[in-house]
Amino acid sequence: MEWSTAGRALPGQDVSGDRSLVLDTGAGVLFAVLDGLGHGAPAAEAADRATVILTENCGEPLDVLMVLCHRAMVETRGAAVSLALIEPGETMQWLGVGNVDSRLLTLGPAGPELRATMLLTGGIVGYRLPSHLQPQTLPIRPGDLLLMATDGIVAVGPESMDLAKPAVTIAGDLLARDAKDTDDALVLAARFRGPCP
């Protein structure tokens, strides 16, 4: 995997409520993007609680991780949470509650193409968790790019990206070009290079 994140707090604030994590689970790589409700210290507290839970329990299934995050954030503002697990065998599972946008992009014959968009479930982790949490599983191919972004980033289509660039450049460019002035913002870009030999 090649991955990078880029983020910033709401202009005028010292701390962001948006967080990202990349964890080796022993059976794959877990990517997580969290957007604490609102901004500032209360949003950061909610996201920080979830990052601790994810770090300590990263080997659990995605639906279990979402429930554990929910329990940890009950007395906070809560957060939008999206999780993606890239597994051996060129498959990926993903699951999202709230509005962290996640997409899988690929380089097609005519340029970048959208392969899949995470089906998000309504709710706020820590406040109102959906009763049915069902991760989606999809195949991935070498060169595919996982893009996860909080709602502080204006939604962008694949046509506005150069997938030949490194992940660090893609994430940085999206933050610089598409971050809103009214919220915290964070982008995670991860390229699948292929299975380990």
N, C-alpha and C positions, 0 to 999 in steps of 0.2 A: 504494500500500500504506500502511496504517496499522499500526504494530507497536510492541510494547513488551515488555520483559522485567522480571521481578522474581525475585530470588534471595537466598539467605542461606546462610552456612556452618552446619554442625552446631553447635548451641549449645555454647559453651565452646571452639570452635576459632577461629583467627584467619583462616584461608583456606579457601575452598570449592574442591572439585574439580569443580564443575559450571560449565560455560561455555556461552555462546551467541554466535552470530555472525550478522550480517545483511550480505550482500555483494552489490553490484551487479556482475554478471558480464559486463555488456555485452549479454547475450542473455536477461536475466531477473534475478530476485532470488533469491539463495541464502540459505536459513535453515538454521542448524545448531545442534543442541543436543548437548552432550557431557557425559557423566557419568563422570569418572575413578573407577576402582574404589576403593571404600573412601571415605576422607575425608582431609582434611589436606593437607600439602605433597606427599606422593607422588602423591595423586590429582590435585592441581593441576598437577604437572609433566607427567603424561600428557596431560591436557586441553590444557595450554598448547602442547605439541608439535604436537598436531593443529590447533589454531587457527592456528598459523604456516603449516602446510602448506595448509590451506584458503584462507587469505588469499592466499598466493602462487600458488595453482593453481585459483582459483575458476571459471575458464572450462572446466575439464575435466568430462567426464561424471560422474555421481554414482558409478558403480561404480569408476571410476578414482580419484576422490577418496577413496573408502573404502580402496582398496589403498594409496594414498600415505600416508594416515593410519596404516594398519596398520604399514607399514615404519618410519615415524617413531617409533612407540611401542613397538617390539619390546623395548627394554630397560627399559620402565616397567611399571607395574601394568596398563596398558591402560585401555580405556574403552568404554562404550556410546555409540554415535554414531547420530544420526538426521539425515538431510539432506532438505530439500525445496526444489525449484526451481520457482518460479512463472514461467512463460514467456509471451511474447506469444501471443495467440490463445486466452486463457482456458483454459490447461491447466496442470497441475502434475504434476511427477514427484517421487516420494519413495522413500527407501530407508533402512532402519534395521537395525543389528546391535546386539543387546543389548536393554535394557529401557527406552529412552526412549520413552514413550508419545506418539503423534502421532495427532490426530484432525482431521477436517474437519467443521465444524458449519455449519448453515444455519438461517435463520429460516423455519419452515413455518407453515401456517395455524393450528396449535394451539400454536405456540411453538417453542423451539429443537429441532432435530432433528439426529441424527448421520447425516452423509452417507457418511462413510468412516472407517475406522481403518487406520493403516499396518500392513501385514503385516510383523512383525519377524522377523528371522532370528536364530537362536541363535548365540552366540559372544561373544568379547571382542576388539574391535579392538586390535591390538598383541600378542595372545596366540594366539587361535585364530579365524582369519577363515574364514567359510564359502567353499567352493569355487565356489558359484554365487551371484552377486550380480545380481539382476534388478530394476531400478527399476520401480515401477508408475506408470502415467500415468492421470490422471483429469481430467475437466472441472471447472472451477470457475466460479462465478457471482459477480457483484458482490454484496457483502454477506457472502459466505462467510467463516468464521473458521477459520484454522489454529491449532490449539492443540498445543503440544509441551511435555512435562513430564518431568523426571527422576523416578526412583523415590522421591525424597524427598517427593513430592506424593501424597497419597491419591488414587486414581483417582476421578474425578468424572464423572457423567453430564451430558448437555446440559440436563436438567431443572433443574439447580441453578444455571444461569447466565442472566444477562440480557444477551442479545446486542446490545441497544440501547446498552449502555454502551460508552465508549471502550476501546480495547485496553489502555491503561495502567491503567484501573480493573479490568478483567477479570483481568489478570495479577496486580495487587496484591491483589485480593480473594482469588484462589485461593491465593496464597502465605500470606496472613494466616490464612485459614480452614483450609487443607488440608495445610500443611507438617507433616511428621513431626518429632518431637523426636529421632529416632535417626539422622538423615542430613542431608547437604547437600540443598538443595532449589532448584529453578529452574523457572520457567514462562516460555514465550514465547507471546505471542498476536499474531496478524497477520491483519488484515482486508483482503480483496481489494476494492478500491474500483471496479475496472473497468479496462479497457485504456486506455493513454495515448492521447489524441486525436491 
